Amino acid sequence: MSRQTGYPVAVLAMLILQVVALVAQPPSIGGDDFKSSTEYSNDFIQDQRFASAISLESSQSEDGSIVVIVSANMDSQVSLEIHSPYIFDMPLARHSEHELDSGDQLSFNITKYPTEGDVDITIVAKATTSEGYSFREQMTITEDTLFPGDECYFRMTLSEAIDEGCAESTIRPKSTSSKTGTGSYITGKFEYEDREFDETGFTGVNPYLPIRMADVEVFDNSTGTVLATTHTNNQGVFNTTISLTTATDIAARVLTSSEGSQRLFNQTVTKTPSTGGTVYSLTSSTYEDNQPGANIDFTSVPVQATSSGVAGAFNVFDMAEFAESYVENLTSQPAPLNLTLYWTAGEGTTGSKWYDLNGHVYLCGTSDDDDSYDDVVILHEIGHYIHLSYSGSPAYYGGHSLTGTYDLRLGFTEGVGTFFAGAIRDYMGLDKPLIYIETTGTNLRFSGFSIFSNTDVIGGYSNSTFTAMDAGNEATVGHVIFDLVDDTYTNDGSLGVDDDTISLPNMQGDQMVFDVFVAIKDNESTASVVNGKRISLETFYDYWAILHPSYASAFQQILLDHDVEYQEDAMEPDNSSATATWIETDGSTYHHTYFASGDDDWSKFNATSGTEYLIKTRDLDNGADTFLQVYDTDGTTLLSTNDDESSDSVASAIQFTASADATYYVRTNRSADAIPIGEYGDFDLTIYDINHPVITTLSPSSGSVNGGYQVEITGENFESGATVKFGVYTVTDVTWNSATSLNVTVPANVPGYADITLINALTSDGITPQGTLTDGFEYTGSPLNPSISSISPDFGDYTGSTEVTITGDYLIDGLTTALGSNTLSSVTVVDAKTIQATVQSVPRGVHTVIVTNPNGASSSIVNAFESTLTDIATVGSTFVSGSPLQNTITFTEDVRMSDLYVHVNISHPIVSAKLNLTLETPSGKMIALFDEIQVANETFHWESGFDSIFGYNDYPSEALYQLKGESSLGSWTLHASSSSSSTNTLHSWGVTFLEYRHRDHADQVYCTAEYRNHVMSFDSVNGDLLFRSKFVGSFDYDVAV
């Protein structure tokens, strides 16, 4: 990476002219807990700051009162706020307004009470100049500010500070150092090896750069005693004085810490906690037998850290230094938490990088992913630190990618992190500042976020065209905010041209953006909530418009250029039934935005009586969450509503059948939450006739129960590929002739009338168009012989009753059902393929299921049902992380097992927690039923629990049939635990002992399970799932194959 040091003469000339210009900063919004400076800094001369319109001073008079002087540097309207519980008297109200001309001073005295003791008075001055610029200054008066003792100046040399009593000769001495003796002047320079990179990876250019603003210790190499501490300057140079009485071996080391130059972050780079957590150091040569009064100077031959040594740690430190320097141009307020960056070469295990919300950035590169020179990655994580130190936190985190669209809060958090990375790189004068590049430490891992030729243009991975612009996408968020701070001099690939509508020089845009972040923090009513909604890009836009109204429309255009529509749609005004816009019922789409907050969009359409329409919102973007309503012809009578069309979608859909030829109304508005994630968003509205098929005739309309002959069906809206059913039997031979005719081969059935149903293909909106002709075909002749194929469940408690379902064919009313010689008394024929029955108490054993039609024809399944020992315990107890639950059932009846089923009904929080269920046998054997599985369904959405029978309709982590041959006698215990601190509930559990049957299986086949850390075992012949088993890899997150 190359740090730009020189600028064109024309640019410098413009900057000199701009230094005299005032930079606009709007008034702070909300409370005063956050103390923000209004100082502005030249982009290139960091120590020269723009003057404020107002300044504050305080002192103590001879009579003990406190004198406050407010000085105006420009013609200004000044608002003063004075906060303290210690004020006894003063001539001003605690909140007062004053008009001051440039050069005016407002002086007043404050008498505190009690007159002795602590002083704690805060004065906030807000000045608005006649040109409309706004400034804020704040002063806190304490005993220290009133009685500072000897004057200590920031620009003192170390020796001056020691002479004046303002500093000690060491900051972190390892042992006491004598201050007597002859002085020796020590100076030197430290550098580290940088590695420049671009979108293709490392370029091979490795310049040596100064180690800036880092702590330095001069020490006795023989004893380890620290003789002096100081810090390097921006050129990597340090100087200090030590006192020696005898010849001493002297060395100096520079550290990856900044205790000696604390400003805003007090940053430190250390090894990861697991590898010691110590700072890195680079040590000079030892100057042996250095005589008292002899000076040491190695500035001309700098001590250099190489990339094969500790240079990576100093590069991380330098990134933090650049970030701090950037923020110093925007505020003088120190961050509430010191910044610590953890990095150890090759010692990470996950390769993850993150900010932990407590001032700690983790750069846990693995042996093949060294993060120490991934400057953008480092700055992205520091960006999180800056964001969450000076603004409100969205408090939503998770996995993400550059091209993914996520919750608005996550997209905002990650986008802001990369915005700060780009803004800092722009401040450093680097080419292509807004780009995300990660390496392995050797080669390019990936790059993206922007187009390589012009990083002002959003891009996907590897320079690909970007198609996911959305307020929930981090690249979108990063780009729209960066467009507020870049200008014509940004080296983005189009130098001299700003690709957006806002171009502000001298970091004015950076300051305005920073003010927005501060305002969000100032107006945070509860954690992560501002003005009644969660913090996201919407919040940023809201406060940009409040603080910078003259740039609001320009920002709207920047957002629109990135497909974020924070503006009214073309249908407005349409906020009532009286102003509803006409829409067609042909499937056309009508684009809407929810803007501003609380927007309602009304539409109207002409409907035909008896026609069913699908009314739907689709293509929801930028956090839209629709709520859909249909109103009657009067525009006031509500007929139907829908919030979410499914559990997986916040779009809305209503299937509506018109009762008359008339005009109906559709209203869409934002789905309401107690604390909404957002209030804006955009979507398309569409409506169309579902076009259900209509069956009018069958020819012929009757025939034999045996089937096998042809029938023509006529009607409307028939589609090729349609399915036809005669009662419960699906036709296997369908010939489509046209939209009004098809031929089918009639399936066999039971005697009587059958409904004829025609089903067209599922639409893209999930609608199944279908039509039914009731009693459309008559089957004649004697009934066919019945046939049964299964009973479910195929077991039950021999002492109680069990509800079962029997499936088969040609089942008719009046049939009888029996288990062996035991005829069932409660039997219902649901249809020609289904019987529902109740199995009453029958002796233990296996029983043949027999079904007999009234004509005596029968069908049976040998040994299909086992009546056996079962016990289910109602529990209702809860458990949480650290407090597991166990419940015991004791059996006194002896059953020799062939197999075992375990019933479990449990609920748990919808979080990514691990659930553990283990069965303990009377002999003490532990069998895992659900082995620390992160509970998710087949689409990986977290479930809130399950009611399962392990071994029957769910599959245990370990095979239960391993207990074959053991006895039921004794106490059986279920152990339940969870990694979640939220409440889990075991509602009930139980055991069924199978005495006569068990699951026979062929060879087992293993493959990856749908649950993390697990494999599955399958029967190699029929594909039945037998059990799951846990596999723990190196990092406890491997999926076994």
N, C-alpha and C positions, 0 to 999 in steps of 0.2 A: 504494500500500500504506500502510495507516495503522498506525503504531506506538502501541499502547495505553500510556498513561502513568498513568492513574488506575484505582483498583479500589474496589469497594463497601466501605463501612465494615465490614459483616459479614465480608467476606472478610479484610480487614486484621486484624480482631479475632481471627479464627480463626488467622491466621498468627502473630500475637504469641504466642498460646497454644502453637502448635506449635513455635516456636523453642526452647522449653525441652525439647522431647521429643527423645529420641535416635533416630537413624535407623539401621536395621539394615544392616550390611554383612558378609556371610559372609567367612571366611578366603580368602585367595588360593589358587588351585589351582596346583600344579606348581612350576616353578623360579622363581628370583628375578631372572632377567635383566630382566624388565619391572618397572620401579620405579613402583608405583602409590600415589598418595596416598589416604588414607581421609577426607579432609576433605569435609564436606557443606556445601552452601550454601543459604541461604534463597532461594526461587524469585524473590523480588522485590527483596531487598536483597543484591546480589551480594557486597559486601565483608564481610558479617557471616557467618562460617562457624561451623558446629557444632563444639564442642570434641571432641577425640579423647580416648579413654580413657587414652592413653599419650603421653608425650613423651620426647625424647632430647636430651641436651646433652653437649658434650665440651669439655675444656680441657687445657692442659699444666701439670703441677705443677713445682715448683722443681727436683725431682730428675730431670726430663726424661721421666717417665712420663706417660701420657695418662689423664686422669680422665674416666670415663664416668658420667653420672647418668641413671637411668631413673626417671621420675616417673609415679605412677599418679594419674589424675584421678577414677577410679571404682574400685570393688572389682572386681578383674580377675585372671584367670589369664593370666600373661604367659609367652610363649615367646620366647627370645632366640636369634638365630643370629648368629655373628661370623665374618666371612670376611676373611682377609688372609694373604699369605705372609710378612708382616713382624713377626709376633707372636713374641716371645721367651718371655714369661711373662704369665699372668693367673690370677686365682683361680677362674675359671669354666671349665667345659667350653665348647667352641665351640657347642654346642647345649644349652641349659639351660631348665628350667621353674621359674617362681616364682609364688607367690600373694601379691598385694599388695592392701592396703586403700587406699581413697581417701585421698590425701595422703601415702602412703608413698613413699620414695625408695630405690632400689637403687643404691649407688655402688660402683664398683670401678676398679682401676688396671690399665692394660695397659702392659707394657714391650715396646718394639719393638726389632727387630734388623735391621740395625745401628742403633745409637743415633743416628747422624747419617744424613742422606740423606732420601729420599722417604718419605712416609707415605701409605698407601692401605689404609684399614680400613673395611669396610662392616658396619654393624650393622642387623639387621632385628628389629623387635619386633612381635609379634602378640599382641593383648590380646583376651580374651573376657570380657565383663562377666557379672556374676551374673544379669542379665536375659537373657543369651543373645546380646547384640549383639557384633559383632566389628569390630576395628579393626587397622590395620597402619600402622606408621611405619618409616621407613628413614633412616639417617644414614650418609653417607660422610665419613670423617675424612681430610683432606688437609692439606698445609702451609698452604694458603690459609685453611682453616677454623680452624686452630690459631693462625695469625698473620695476622689480617686487616688489620693496620695500623690506620690511623685508621678509626673507626666510620663507615660510610656507611649512611644510612637510606633506605628506599624513598621515604618521604614528604617527603624534603628538596625544597626548591625548587631550581631550577637554580643560583641565585646561592649558596645554602648549599652545594650540592654542589661548586661551583667553589672556594669559599672553603676547604672542607675537603680539597680535592685529590681528590675522588671523581669529578669529571667535568671534561671540557674544555668550552670554550664552543661548540665545534662538533663534530658527529659526522662529517660528510662535507664538510670545507671545500674550496672550489674553489681557494683560495689562502690563504696564512697571514694571519691577522688579528691585529693587535696587541691585547694585553690591557691596554695602558696607555691612559690618557685618562679622560674624565668619563663616568660611567654614564648610560645612558638606558633607561628602562623601556618595553618594547614589549609590547603586548597587543592581541588582536583576536579575531575570530570568523569561522569559515568555515562555509558551508552549501552544500548541493546540492539541486537540484530533484528531488523524488521524483515518481513517477507511480503513483497507486494503481490497482489492478486487482481484478477479481473474475472469476468463471467466464464472464462475458460479454465480457471484455476490459478495456481501460482505461476508467476511469470518468470521466476528465476532471478529477479532483481531483488537483492537483499541489502539495502542500505543500513548503516548504523545511525540510530537516532538517539537524541539525548533522553536520559531517564529524568523526567521532570517532576518537581515538587514532591520528591520522595525523601523519607527520613534517612539521615546519615549519622552513623556513629563512628567516632574516632576512638580507638581503644588501644590499651597496652596488650600487645600480642602474647606476652609472657604470662600475664595474670588474668587476662580477660576483662580487666577493669575498663569501663567506659570513661573516657577522659573528657569528651564533649559530644554534644548532639546538635545537629542543625538539619537543614534540608537543602536539596538542590533547587536551583532556579529553573527557568524555562529553557536554559541552554544545557542543563544537566550539570552545572557547576555549583560547587559548595565552597564555603570558606568559614573557618572558625579559628579560635585561638585556644591553645592548651597551655597549662603551666607544668613545667618539668623541673625537678630538683636534681635528677641524675639521668644518665644516658638510658634511653628506653626504646624498646622495639615497638614501633608505631605502625598501625594499619588503619584503614578506613573501610567501612562497608556501607552500601546503600541497601535499603529495605523496601519491600513492597507495602509500605504503610505511609501515612501522612499525618501522624500525630503532631509533628513539628510545624505543619502548615495547614492546620485545620481551617476549613472555610465552610462549605455547605455539606459535603458528604462524609468527610473524614474517612476516605476509602482505604481499604486494606485488602490485599490479595494474600490468601493463605492456602496451605494445603487443605484438602478436604478433611473434615473432622475425623474420619476413619483412618486417615494417614497422618495424623498428628496435629493438624490445624495450625501449624506454625507459619510465620511469614517467610518469604524467600529473601535471600540476600546475595549480593555480589561484592566480593572483597578484593581490595587492592593488594599489591605486593607489600611485603613487610619492610619497613625502613628501619634496619637494625641499628641499635646503639645511637639513636637520634639524640643529639646533645641538647641540653636546655638552651633555648634561644634560636636553635636551628630550625629554619622553615622547611616545609615540604610542599611541593607543587607538582602535580601530575596532570595539569589541564592540557598540556600539549600532547600528552600521550594518554588518552582516556583509557580507563578500565572498561573493557567491553564484555558484555554477556552475549554468548553465541546461541543460535537456535537449537543447538544440540545440548545446551546447558539450561540456564534459567531464563533465557531471553523471553520465552513464551510467557512466563509469569509477569515480566515487566511490560510486555505488550498488553496483557490484560489490564495492568495497572494504568498504562498510558491511555487506554480507551476510557477508563473511569475518569482520568484526569481531563481528557477532552470533554467528556460529558459534563463534568462539574463546571469547567470553564464556560461551556455553552449556557448552562443554567444561570451562572453568575451574571450573565448579560440580561437576565430576565427578572431576577429577584435576589435580594440579599438575605432572605430567610433560610436558615439552615434546615435541612431535611430533618424530620422528627426522629429518624433512625439512622445510625451510621451504616455505611455501605460496606459489606464484606463480600468478596467474591472468592468462592471456593474452587480451586483447580489443582489437580494432581495429574501429571502426565501419565496416561495409560492406566489409571487406577479406577476408572469408573466401571460399573457393571451394566448399567442400562443404556448408556449413551444419551441420557436425557439432559435437557437444559431447562432450568426453571428458576423463577423467583418465588420465594416462600412466604412473602407478605411481611416478613420480619426483618428486612434489611439484608437478607442473604441471597446471593445469586449463586446457583450451582451450575458449574460447567463440567459435567461428569462425562467427559469423553472417554471412550474405551481405548484399548491398546491400538485399535485400527481406526480411531476417530478422535484425534487430538484437537481440542477446541481452542487452544491458546492463540492461534492466529486467525480464527474465524471472527474477524472484527465485527461483521454485521450481526452475527449471532450474539456476541458479547454485548453490543450496543442495544440490540433488541431486548435482552433481559434487563440491562440497565434502564432502558426505556420504561419497562414495567415499574422499576423502582422509582423513577422520576414521577411517572403518572400517579402511582398510588401514594406517593409522599406528598404531592402538592394538589391532588384533586380527589374527588370521590371515587370509590371503587365500585365497579359493576358487580363484583363478588360472584362471578360465574366463570368457571374454569373447566377445561377438558381438552380432549384431543382435537386437533385441527390441522388443516392443510391450507396452502396458499389459494387453492381453487375451490375450496368447499364453502358451502353456505350453512351457517349455524345460527343458534340463538343470537339475537341482536347484541346481548351483553358480551358473549364470547367473541364475536366478530369485532366488536369495538375494542375490547381489551387487547386482543392480539394486534389489531390494526394500529392502535396507538403506540404499542411497543415498537413496531417497525417504523412508524412515523418519526418517533424520536431518533431512532437509528439513522434514518435518512436526513433528518434536520441537523443532527450532530455531524454527520459526514459532509453535509453541505457547508456547515460552519467551518469544518477543517479544510475546505477548498478542494475536496476530492472530485474526481470525475465520476459521473453516474452515481450520484449519492443514494438514490432511492432504488436499491436493488437488494435482493436477498441471496447471498452466496454462502454455501457451506461446503467445507472440504473435509477430507479424512485426515488432514494434516500432511498428506502427500499429494492426493489427487482430488479433483472436483467431485463432490458428492451430488450436489444439485445446485441450480440457480434458477431464479425466477422473480416474480413480483412485478417486473417491468420488462419492456422490450429493450434489448441490449443496445440498439442503435440510438434509442431516445428513451431514457428512463422516466420521462414525464408521461409516457404512455403505459398503461397497465398491461401486464403480460402474464402468461401462465408459466409453467415449468419449461425450461430449456427453450426460451424465446417463442413459445407457442402463443397463438392468438387466444385472448382471454374471453371466456363466454359466461362467466359466473358473477358479473357485477351485481352487487346487492349490499344493502346495509348490514347484512349478517355475514359478509365476507371480509376477511381481514385485509386483503390487498385493496379492495375498494375503499375501506375506511382509511387505510394508510395514505392512499393517493389523494383522496378528496381533502384531507387535512394538510398534506404536504403542498398541495396546490395553493394554499393560503400563505405559505412561507417562501416558496421559490420565487425567483424573479428572472429578469433577462440575463443575469450574470451566473445563474446556476449552470454548472457544467454537466447538463443532463443529456448532451448530444445535440442540442439545438441552441448553443450559446448565442446570445443576442436576441433571442426570441423567447417570450414566455407563452406557453401553450394554453394558458387559461386567462380568465378575465380579471384576475387580481395579481398585481405585481407591485410589491412594496419593498423599498430599499432598506438597507441598514438594519435588518432584523426587525423591522416594524411588524411584519407579518408574524414572526416568531413571538413577539411580545403580545400581540393581539390574541394569538392562539393560547398562549400561556395564561392570559387574563381570563379566557373562557374556562380553562381547566380550574383555575382558582375560584371563579364564581360558582362552578358546579360544587366545589367543596364547601364554599360559604353557604350555599343554599340547600345542603343535604339535611333534610328534616329528620330522617332516621337512616340507619345504615343502608347505603346503596339506593336511596330513594330521594328524588328531587322533584318537587312540585307534583307529588302524587304518583310518579311513575319511576320505573327502574332506569338506571343510568345506561345510556347507549348513545349511538350517533345522533339520535333524535334530540337528546339532552344537549349535546354539543351544538347542534344547529340552533336550538331554542335560545341558548345563551349567546351564541354568535350574533343572532338577530337582535337580541336585547342590547348587547354591549356595542355592537358595530352596525347599527341600522343602515348606514349608508352603503355598506358592503353586503347587505342581506341578499339582495337580488342576484348579485354576482356569485355569491356562494351557492344560491339555488341553481344557477346555471352550471357551476362546477359539478354539483351533485347530479343534475340531470344528464350531464355528459358521461356520467358513470352509472346511468340507469337508476339513480335514486331520486324518486319524484316527491320531493317535499314542496308540492305546490298544487293548486287546484286543477282539476281535470277539465276537459273541454265541455263536459255535460253541464257544468254549473251555470246558473243556479238550478239545483234539482233537490232541494232539501225538504220538500213536502209533496204530498199527492197532487196538490194544485200546480206544482211546477215540474211534475214528472215528465221524463223524456220518453218518446216512443221507441220501442224496440221491436224487431221482427222475430218471428218464431221459426226461422229457418236455420238456426244454428250460428248466425252471425255473432261476433263478439263485440262487446262495448266496454271500453277501457275506463276505469274509475280510479281515483285516489281518495284516500281518507285524509283530507287536509282542508282546513286546519283541524285541530283537535275537536272531536265531537261531531264530525261531518256525517250527515245522512245523505244517501243517494237513492232517489226514487225513480222508478221506471214504470211504464205501462205497456200492455200488449192486448191485442184482440185475440180472443180464444173462441174455439168452436165447441159447442156443447158435446159432452161425452168423450172428448179427446183428452188423452193423458199427455202432459208436457213434463219435460225435465227442465227445471230452472236451477242453474248451477253457477257458482263462482269458480274460476280456474286461473291458473298461472299467478298465484299469489306471490308477491315479491316484497322485499324490504320490510319484513315482519308483519305483513297484513294478516289479520285473523278475522274472518268475516262472520256475520250473523245475518241470516236471510229470513225474510218474512213475505208472505203473500196475503194481500188484502182483497176483499170483495169489491164489487163494482162501485160501491160508495166511497172507497178509499179510506174507510175508517174501521170496517169490520175485519178483524184478523181471522184468517182462515187456516194458515199453516206456518210453522216456523222450523228452522233448523240452524244449529250452531256448527257442529262438526259433522261432516259426512261420514267419517269413520274414526276409529281410535287412532289411526295413523295420519290423519289429515285434518287441518283446521279450515280447509275449504268447506263450503256449505252446498247442500243439494236438496231440492224438494221435488218429489213427483206429485204433480197436481193435475186433477181431473176437473175440467170446467163443467159447471152445472148448467150453463146457459151460453148462448152466443152473445158475448158481452166483452167489455174492457175490464181487465183486472190489473192490479197494481203490485209492484215488487219493491220492497224496501231493503236496502243493505246498509248496515252500520257496523262499526267495530265491535267485536265480541268483548263484553265487559268482564274485567277481572278486578278484584279488590284493589290490587296494586298492579296495573298493567305493565308488561314488559315494554310495550310501545303503544302509540296512539295513531301513528300514520301507517303507510303501506299502500300498495296498489294491487289491482286485480282486474280480471276480465269477467263480465257477466254475459251469460248466454242462455238461450231458451230454445227448445225445439220439441216437435211432436215425436214421441217415442216410437210411433208407428208399430204398435203391437199387431201381430198377425191376427186375422179374423177368419175363422172357419165357418163356412155356410152349409156345405153338404158333403156327404160321403156316398159314393156309388160303387157297389151296393152298400146299404146301411145296416146289413145284418149278415151273419154267417156262422159256421160251426165253431165250437169251442176249440177244435183242433188247430185252427188257423192254417197258414200256409198258402192263402190265395190273395189275389191282388184287389186293392180298393183304390179308387181315385178320390182325392180330397181337393175341394175347390174353396176359394176364398180370396183374401187380399194380403199383401205384404209378406208373401212367402220368400224366404231367402235360401239360396243354395247352401247346403250344409245344415239345414234346419233339422232338429230332432223331433220325432213324433212318438207320443206315448198313447197306448190303449190301456186306460186305467193305470196300473202300476208297471205294466210291461212296455219296455222301450222297443220300438221297431228297429230291426237290424238292416232292413233293405228299403232305402228311400230313394226315389228317383225324382229329381226336381225338374219340372217341365217349364214353369214360368213363375212369375210373382203371384199368379192366381191358381196354379195347379201343380200337384205332385202325386205320384203313385207310390203306394207302400205295399209290402207284404204283411198281412195281418198276423200278429203273434197269437199263440194259444193263450187261453184265459179261462176263467170260471164262468158258468152260465149267468146271464143277466145283462143289464145295460152297463156300458163303460163310457166314461168321459174321454174325449179325444183332445189331446193337448199338443200344440205345435210350438216349439221353442226355437227362436232365432238365436244366432250367435251373440255372446256377451259383447256389449259395446265397450268402447274405450272409457266410458264413464261408469262402467260397472253395472249397467242396466241389462237385464235379461228380458227382451221383448217376447211376450208369449200370449197365446190366446187359447181358450178352451171352449169346446162345444159340449155342453152337459148332456149326458146320455146320448152321445152321438152315434153309438154303434151297439147293436144287440147281438150277444153271443147266444147261440141255441145249441140244444143237445144235452146229453148227460155229462155230469162233472167228470173231469179227469182224475186219475188217482193222485192223492196228495204226495208231496215229497218234502221232507224237512232236512236241513243241512247243518244247523247250529243251535245252541242254546247259550245264552249269556245273561248272567254269569253261569259258569258250569260247576259251581260249588255253592254250598250254603250251610248255615248252622243247623245241625240236626235237631236242636231243641227249639228252634224258632221258625219263622217264615221268611221266604226269600222271593223277591220280585224278579221274574226272569222274562226274557224276550226270546221267542223261538222263531227262526226264519226258515222259509222254504218256498214252495210253489203250490198253486191250485188249492189253497186253504179256503174252506167255505164255512159259513155260519152253521152251527149245529154240531160241529166236530167235537170230539172228546180228546183230552190230553191226560196222560198218565206217566208216572215214574214207576216202572215195573208194574206191580199190582196195586199201586196207590194212585187212584184217580184224583186229579186236581179239581177242586170245587170252583175255583175262580179262574175262568178262562174267557178272554175276549179276542175275537178275530178282528184285527184292525183292518186288514185288507188281504188280498189273495196271497201275499208273501209274508205276512207278519201276524204272530200271536203274542199277546201279553197275558201272563199267568202268574199266579201266586203259588209257590211251593210251600205247603204246610209242613209241619214237623213230620219227618220220616226217619226210619232207623238209619244209623250210621252205615255207610257203605256206598258203593257205586251203583247207579240205577240207569236202566235203559229208558230213554224218552220215546214215548209212543203217541202218535197222532192218528185218530181214526175219523174219517168222514162219515156222515149219516148213512151212506150206502154200504158201509162196512170196509171200504178200501182204507188201507193204513200205510204208515211209513214210520220208521224208527231209527234211532241212533244208539247203538249198543254202548253201555257204560258211559253215557254222555254227561251224567251229573253225579257229583260226589256230595253226599250229606255227611258232614264231618264236624269236628270240634272247632268252635270259633268263639272268641271272646273279644268284645270291643269295650274299652274303658273311656268314659267321658272324663276329660281332664280339665280344660279351660284355664290352665296355668300359663304364666308368661315367663320369658327369659330374655336376657340381654347379654351383650358382650361382657365377659368376665364372670357372669353368673349363669352357668348352664343349668339345665333342667333334666331331671330323670324321673321316670314313672314306671312302676312295676305291676305286672299282672301275674298272679300265682295260679298254676293249674294243678289240680289234684287228680285229674283223669289221665290215664296213660294211653297215649297214641304213639305208635312207632311210625315215624315220618318217612314218607317218600319225597315230600317236598314241603315247602313252607311259603305262605303269603303273609306280608306285613301291611296292615292298613295304617295310614297316617293322614290326618287332616290338620294342616298347619297353615298359619298366616304369618307374614313377615313384612317389614318395610319395603317399599319400592326403591331400593338402593342397591348399589353394587356390592352387597355384603355376601360373605361366604356363610353358607348354612351347612351344619354337620348333623347327621342323624346316624346313630349307631345302635345296633341291637346286641344286647348282651344275653347269652344263653345261660341256663341254670349251671352249666359247667364252667362258666366264665369266659367262653369264647366270644370275641368281639367281631361283629360283621358290619361293615360299612354299608349303609343304605344310600346315603347322600353325602358324599365325602368332600366336604369343603368346596362345594360347587357354587359358583356365582350364578344365582338362579335367574335364568332367562328363558323365554319361550323360543319357538323355532325361528322367529324373526329378530331375536335378541333384544326384545323389549323386556324390561324387568317385570316379573310377575309379583303379585301380592300374596302368593301362597298356592297350595295345591291340596287336593283330596285324592290320594292315590293308593293303589294296592300294589306294593312292590312285589315283583315276581309274577304279577298278573297283567295289570294295565300300565305299569311303570316299571322301570328296570333298575335294580339296585347296583351300587358300585361294586359289590362283591356278590358272587353267586350264592343264593340261599339254598340251592339243592345240595350244597356240600354237607348239610346236616342230615342227609338221608341215613336212616337207620337209628337216629337218636330218639329219645323219648321226650314227650311233652311235659312230663312231670317237673315241677319246681317253679322257680320265679324267673320270669322273663322281663328284662328292663330295657326301656328305650331311653337313650341319652340324646339330648338335643342341645346344641349350642350354636351361636352366631357371632360373627365379627362385627355386627351392627350394635351400636349403643341404643338404637330405638327398640321399642317393644316388639317382641315376637310372641306368638301365642300357639300353644299346642292344644287344639280343641279336643281331639280324640285320637286314640290309636288302638290297635288290636292285632291279634294273630289268628291265622287259620292254618290248621295242620292237615295236610293231605296225606291220607294213610295208604291209599291204594294206587295213586297215580303220581307221576312226576313228568317233567318235561324231558323227553328224549331228544337228543340233538346229535347231529353229525359233527364233523370237524369244525373247529371254530376259526373264524376269520376276524382279524383286528383292523380297526381303522380309527382315524381321528374322530373324537366325540364332538357334539355340538357345544359342550361345556368346556370352558378353559381348564387345562391341566388334565384332561381325561381322554381315555381311549374307550372304544366300544367293542364288544364281542358279539359276533353274529353267527347263527347257524349257517354253515357253508352251503347247505342244500336248499332250505326254504327261505333264508334271509331273515329269520326271526332274530330280533335283538334279545340277547341273553342277559348281559349286564354291562355296566360301565366300571372302569377302574381308573384310579387316580395315578397320574404320572407327574412327578415333580422334577423339573429340569434345573439347570444351574441357577436361574433367577426366580424360581417359583412362578414363572409366567409362561413357560414353554407349553406349546400344544404338541402332544406326543403323536408321532406318526409311526 
